[in-house]
């Protein structure tokens, strides 16, 4: 299987900021840059709010990669998880 090559990977690490994070990611997904040339990776760092549910539509549409940590580890480790998943 060939892995798609992208020009940029945007990693958004968040915890308990569902509404704000969703607005940020929605804006990233509306860029004029060709969608096939970049990826958006959201890392939920142990949120207890509705973060996973809020991002379901974007995940179903294949517009983002959503990774969830059940236990909060902090923004640095969450970003590292996103970076490891980047193409």
KOLRODO-664188 format. One line per 2 residues: for each residue x, y, z of C-alpha. Coordinates in nm, 3 decimals. Each point is the difference from the previous one (the first is absolute). Example, Ala and Ser with C-alpha at 12.3 -4.5 7.8 and 13.67 -1.06 7.14 Angstrom:
2
1.230:-0.450:0.780; 0.137:0.344:-0.066;
This chain:
87
0.000:0.000:0.000; 0.134:0.342:-0.095;
-0.014:0.277:0.257; -0.123:0.332:-0.133;
0.253:0.281:0.014; -0.122:0.328:0.141;
0.166:0.341:0.011; -0.112:0.079:0.353;
-0.136:-0.171:0.307; -0.186:0.219:0.247;
-0.018:-0.145:0.351; -0.261:0.146:0.237;
0.037:-0.129:0.357; -0.288:0.088:0.229;
-0.167:-0.080:0.328; -0.351:0.111:0.100;
-0.024:0.266:-0.269; -0.250:-0.166:-0.233;
-0.167:0.314:-0.135; 0.319:0.203:-0.047;
0.193:-0.295:-0.143; -0.279:-0.080:-0.243;
-0.002:0.359:-0.129; 0.378:-0.014:-0.051;
-0.014:-0.331:-0.187; -0.297:0.108:-0.212;
0.201:0.303:-0.116; 0.297:-0.223:-0.081;
-0.225:-0.227:-0.208; -0.131:0.296:-0.203;
0.340:0.112:-0.128; 0.039:0.072:-0.371;
0.308:-0.223:-0.011; -0.082:-0.338:-0.162;
-0.141:-0.231:0.266; 0.203:-0.294:-0.127;
0.323:0.188:0.073; -0.044:0.044:0.378;
-0.140:-0.189:0.294; -0.157:0.110:0.327;
0.063:-0.220:0.303; -0.195:0.069:0.318;
0.126:-0.152:0.324; -0.251:-0.002:0.285;
0.208:-0.001:0.317; -0.237:-0.159:0.251;
-0.297:0.235:-0.045; -0.302:-0.045:0.224;
-0.226:0.225:-0.211; -0.168:-0.083:-0.332;
0.318:0.027:-0.209; -0.021:-0.348:-0.165;
-0.367:0.046:-0.090; 0.054:0.349:-0.138;
0.264:-0.125:-0.246; -0.202:-0.301:-0.125;
-0.132:0.177:-0.314; 0.351:0.100:-0.113;
0.130:-0.351:0.070; -0.285:-0.163:-0.198;
0.072:0.232:-0.293; 0.368:-0.101:0.010;
0.106:0.361:0.049; 0.205:-0.064:0.316;
0.185:-0.270:0.189; -0.125:-0.010:0.360;
0.211:-0.164:0.268; -0.126:-0.032:0.355;
0.194:-0.051:0.320; -0.224:-0.101:0.286;
0.250:0.120:0.263; 0.134:0.357:-0.017;
0.375:0.012:-0.057; 0.052:0.369:-0.081;
0.033:0.200:-0.317; 0.357:-0.105:-0.085;
-0.064:-0.376:0.005; -0.332:0.053:-0.181;
0.175:0.192:-0.279; 0.262:-0.275:-0.023;
-0.275:-0.257:-0.054; -0.133:0.213:-0.285;
0.345:0.040:-0.151; 0.055:-0.376:0.012;
-0.327:-0.050:-0.191; 0.086:0.259:-0.265;
0.066:-0.104:-0.358;
